[in-house]
Amino acid sequence: MVKQIILLMAVFFVCESYGQKLSIELSIEWKYEESDVYNGLKINVVPYLKIRYNNLTNDSIFLPKVYKNAFFLPQLAASTLVADFKLSDFDKIHLPSIKRSVFIGGMPPNNIQWEVLPDSIDFYSEHEVGEINQLLSDIYETVFRFNENNTLRYNQKSDIKESQILGELREDFVFLLPYSKHVEYYNLFGFKVVGGDYSFALSINEINDFLFTFSVWDNEKEKWEFKEVKLPEKVGGYHLYNGDFYTNEIKITF
């Protein structure tokens, strides 16, 4: 088991403002930790991506998490495990030294993955998932034996009810009292192993008042269309937040 000792430092980040009622800010923090894995690789400090939700209003609000993972690890856009690495293999991993962008989460049900792309590729264009996503996925699976295939999917046809959000869906949402914050950390060990220049950012800058659910084939448009289900406007005294928000991009070189 990893033993967490102290928080060491945060890395400066560049901000781009989108709103003044909610902020979802990214930063990097380094933690001194002890484990057989880290000791074997002679790693003394481990980088973490910090996601901080800030309620900038005097209202109690709730919203879907922009990234949701019960193990607090990145889940990369990739197929199932391909390479079962040994720790000794990590020293042999060499990738071209190019700048890469890491896009995190989104609105449910697309808030369960990260995707890594070269800076030359537009995330919002049609593109294939790059090999680095598979490589990082395999590293995390090798070290942490992490698998979240049982992630809850939104596939209902009716609007989501208050009882669901306070029940089986509770961990998919953030609840914020006036001027409060909620912080989550995600382990960037795999990115440190691979090395390189990375720019981390959320894949959205707006919270919707609905979720996408199941998809159906539209014969006329000849494409899949996602259906929407509404979120309740109020849950247990918390008002649904929807609209734009302040966020930022964080750059780091490993």
GUGUFI-604938 format. One record per residue (C-alpha): chain; residue in one letter; x, y, z. Coordinates in steps of 0.5 Angstrom, whole numbers, plus 2048, in hexadecimal, padded with zeros to 3 digits. Layout:
<recs>
REC  kette  rest   c1   c2   c3
REC      A     A    X    Y    Z
...
</recs>
This chain:
<recs>
REC  kette  rest   c1   c2   c3
REC      A     M  800  800  800
REC      A     V  802  807  7FE
REC      A     K  804  80B  805
REC      A     Q  803  813  804
REC      A     I  807  817  807
REC      A     I  807  81F  805
REC      A     L  805  823  800
REC      A     L  80B  827  7FD
REC      A     M  809  82C  7F8
REC      A     A  804  82E  7F3
REC      A     V  806  830  7EC
REC      A     F  804  837  7E9
REC      A     F  7FF  837  7E4
REC      A     V  7FC  83B  7DE
REC      A     C  7F4  83D  7DF
REC      A     E  7EF  83F  7DA
REC      A     S  7E9  842  7DD
REC      A     Y  7E2  83F  7DB
REC      A     G  7DD  841  7E0
REC      A     Q  7DD  844  7E8
REC      A     K  7D8  83F  7EB
REC      A     L  7DC  839  7EB
REC      A     S  7E3  837  7EA
REC      A     I  7E6  830  7E8
REC      A     E  7EE  831  7E9
REC      A     L  7F4  82D  7E7
REC      A     S  7FA  82D  7EA
REC      A     I  800  828  7EC
REC      A     E  802  825  7F3
REC      A     W  808  821  7F5
REC      A     K  807  81C  7FA
REC      A     Y  80D  818  7FE
REC      A     E  80A  811  7FE
REC      A     E  80D  80A  800
REC      A     S  80B  804  7FC
REC      A     D  80F  7FE  7FA
REC      A     V  80D  800  7F3
REC      A     Y  810  807  7F4
REC      A     N  816  805  7F8
REC      A     G  818  800  7F2
REC      A     L  818  805  7ED
REC      A     K  81C  80A  7F2
REC      A     I  816  80F  7F1
REC      A     N  816  813  7F8
REC      A     V  810  818  7F6
REC      A     V  80A  817  7F1
REC      A     P  806  81C  7ED
REC      A     Y  7FF  81D  7EE
REC      A     L  7FA  821  7EA
REC      A     K  7F5  825  7EF
REC      A     I  7EE  826  7ED
REC      A     R  7EB  82C  7F1
REC      A     Y  7E4  82D  7F1
REC      A     N  7E2  834  7F3
REC      A     N  7DB  837  7F5
REC      A     L  7DC  83F  7F4
REC      A     T  7D5  840  7F6
REC      A     N  7D0  840  7FC
REC      A     D  7CC  83B  7FA
REC      A     S  7CD  833  7FB
REC      A     I  7CE  830  7F4
REC      A     F  7CF  829  7F1
REC      A     L  7D2  827  7EB
REC      A     P  7D4  821  7E7
REC      A     K  7DC  81F  7E8
REC      A     V  7E0  821  7E2
REC      A     Y  7E4  81B  7E3
REC      A     K  7E2  815  7E7
REC      A     N  7E6  80F  7EA
REC      A     A  7E5  80B  7F0
REC      A     F  7ED  809  7F0
REC      A     F  7EF  811  7EF
REC      A     L  7F3  80E  7E9
REC      A     P  7F3  811  7E2
REC      A     Q  7EF  80C  7DE
REC      A     L  7F2  80D  7D7
REC      A     A  7EE  80C  7D0
REC      A     A  7F1  805  7CE
REC      A     S  7EF  7FE  7CD
REC      A     T  7F0  7F8  7D2
REC      A     L  7F7  7F7  7D5
REC      A     V  7FC  7F5  7D0
REC      A     A  803  7F5  7D3
REC      A     D  804  7F3  7DA
REC      A     F  80A  7F6  7DC
REC      A     K  80F  7F5  7E1
REC      A     L  812  7FB  7E5
REC      A     S  819  7F9  7E2
REC      A     D  815  7FB  7DB
REC      A     F  814  802  7DD
REC      A     D  81B  804  7DC
REC      A     K  81A  802  7D5
REC      A     I  814  806  7D3
REC      A     H  817  80C  7CE
REC      A     L  812  810  7CA
REC      A     P  813  816  7C5
REC      A     S  814  81C  7C9
REC      A     I  80E  820  7C6
REC      A     K  809  824  7CA
REC      A     R  802  821  7CC
REC      A     S  7FC  823  7CE
REC      A     V  7F8  81F  7D3
REC      A     F  7F0  820  7D3
REC      A     I  7EC  81E  7D9
REC      A     G  7E5  81C  7DA
REC      A     G  7DF  820  7D8
REC      A     M  7D8  81F  7D9
REC      A     P  7D5  818  7DC
REC      A     P  7D5  813  7D9
REC      A     N  7DC  816  7D5
REC      A     N  7DF  818  7DC
REC      A     I  7E3  811  7DD
REC      A     Q  7E9  812  7D9
REC      A     W  7EF  816  7D7
REC      A     E  7F2  816  7D0
REC      A     V  7F9  818  7CE
REC      A     L  7FA  81B  7C7
REC      A     P  800  81F  7C4
REC      A     D  7FF  826  7C4
REC      A     S  7FE  826  7BC
REC      A     I  7F8  822  7BD
REC      A     D  7F1  826  7BE
REC      A     F  7EE  822  7C4
REC      A     Y  7E7  824  7C1
REC      A     S  7E8  821  7BA
REC      A     E  7E8  81A  7B8
REC      A     H  7EE  817  7B9
REC      A     E  7F0  810  7BC
REC      A     V  7F2  80E  7C3
REC      A     G  7FA  80F  7C3
REC      A     E  7FF  809  7C6
REC      A     I  801  80D  7CC
REC      A     N  7FA  80C  7CF
REC      A     Q  7FB  805  7CE
REC      A     L  802  805  7D1
REC      A     L  800  809  7D7
REC      A     S  7FA  805  7D8
REC      A     D  7FE  7FF  7D8
REC      A     I  803  802  7DD
REC      A     Y  7FD  804  7E2
REC      A     E  7FA  7FD  7E2
REC      A     T  801  7FA  7E3
REC      A     V  802  7FE  7E9
REC      A     F  7FC  7FF  7EC
REC      A     R  7F8  7F9  7E9
REC      A     F  7F2  7FE  7E8
REC      A     N  7EC  7FC  7E4
REC      A     E  7E6  800  7E4
REC      A     N  7E1  7FD  7DF
REC      A     N  7DC  7FD  7E4
REC      A     T  7DB  804  7E3
REC      A     L  7D4  806  7E4
REC      A     R  7D1  808  7DD
REC      A     Y  7CB  80D  7DC
REC      A     N  7C6  809  7D7
REC      A     Q  7BF  80B  7DA
REC      A     K  7BA  80E  7D6
REC      A     S  7B7  812  7DB
REC      A     D  7B9  818  7DF
REC      A     I  7BE  817  7E5
REC      A     K  7BB  817  7EB
REC      A     E  7BD  81B  7F2
REC      A     S  7BD  814  7F5
REC      A     Q  7C2  811  7F0
REC      A     I  7C7  817  7F1
REC      A     L  7C7  816  7F9
REC      A     G  7C7  80F  7F8
REC      A     E  7CB  80A  7F3
REC      A     L  7CD  810  7EF
REC      A     R  7D0  815  7F5
REC      A     E  7D7  813  7F3
REC      A     D  7D6  816  7EC
REC      A     F  7D5  81D  7EF
REC      A     V  7D8  823  7F3
REC      A     F  7D4  826  7F8
REC      A     L  7D6  82D  7FA
REC      A     L  7D4  832  800
REC      A     P  7D4  839  7FF
REC      A     Y  7DC  83B  7FE
REC      A     S  7DE  834  7FF
REC      A     K  7E3  830  7FB
REC      A     H  7E4  828  7F9
REC      A     V  7EB  825  7F7
REC      A     E  7ED  81F  7F4
REC      A     Y  7F4  81C  7F2
REC      A     Y  7F5  818  7EC
REC      A     N  7FC  814  7EC
REC      A     L  801  816  7E6
REC      A     F  806  811  7E8
REC      A     G  805  80E  7E1
REC      A     F  806  814  7DD
REC      A     K  80D  815  7E1
REC      A     V  80F  80E  7DF
REC      A     V  80E  810  7D8
REC      A     G  810  817  7D8
REC      A     G  80F  81D  7D4
REC      A     D  80C  824  7D3
REC      A     Y  804  823  7D5
REC      A     S  7FF  829  7D5
REC      A     F  7F9  826  7DA
REC      A     A  7F2  829  7D9
REC      A     L  7EB  828  7D9
REC      A     S  7E7  826  7D3
REC      A     I  7E1  82A  7D5
REC      A     N  7E0  831  7D7
REC      A     E  7D9  831  7D8
REC      A     I  7D4  82D  7DD
REC      A     N  7CE  82A  7DA
REC      A     D  7C7  829  7DD
REC      A     F  7C6  823  7DA
REC      A     L  7CA  81C  7D9
REC      A     F  7CB  818  7D3
REC      A     T  7C9  811  7D3
REC      A     F  7C8  80C  7CE
REC      A     S  7C9  80D  7C7
REC      A     V  7C4  80B  7C1
REC      A     W  7C5  80A  7B9
REC      A     D  7C2  810  7B5
REC      A     N  7C1  80D  7AE
REC      A     E  7C0  814  7AB
REC      A     K  7C6  817  7AE
REC      A     E  7CA  811  7AD
REC      A     K  7CD  811  7B4
REC      A     W  7CC  810  7BC
REC      A     E  7C8  815  7C0
REC      A     F  7C9  815  7C7
REC      A     K  7C3  816  7CB
REC      A     E  7C2  81B  7D1
REC      A     V  7BF  81A  7D8
REC      A     K  7BE  820  7DC
REC      A     L  7C1  821  7E3
REC      A     P  7BD  824  7E9
REC      A     E  7BE  82B  7EA
REC      A     K  7BE  82A  7F2
REC      A     V  7C1  824  7F6
REC      A     G  7C1  824  7FE
REC      A     G  7C1  82C  7FE
REC      A     Y  7C7  82C  7F9
REC      A     H  7C5  830  7F2
REC      A     L  7C7  82D  7EC
REC      A     Y  7CD  831  7E9
REC      A     N  7CD  832  7E1
REC      A     G  7D1  836  7DD
REC      A     D  7D8  838  7DB
REC      A     F  7DE  838  7E1
REC      A     Y  7E5  83B  7E2
REC      A     T  7EA  836  7E0
REC      A     N  7F1  835  7DE
REC      A     E  7F7  831  7DB
REC      A     I  7FD  82F  7DE
REC      A     K  803  82D  7DB
REC      A     I  809  829  7DE
REC      A     T  80F  825  7DB
REC      A     F  811  81E  7DE
</recs>
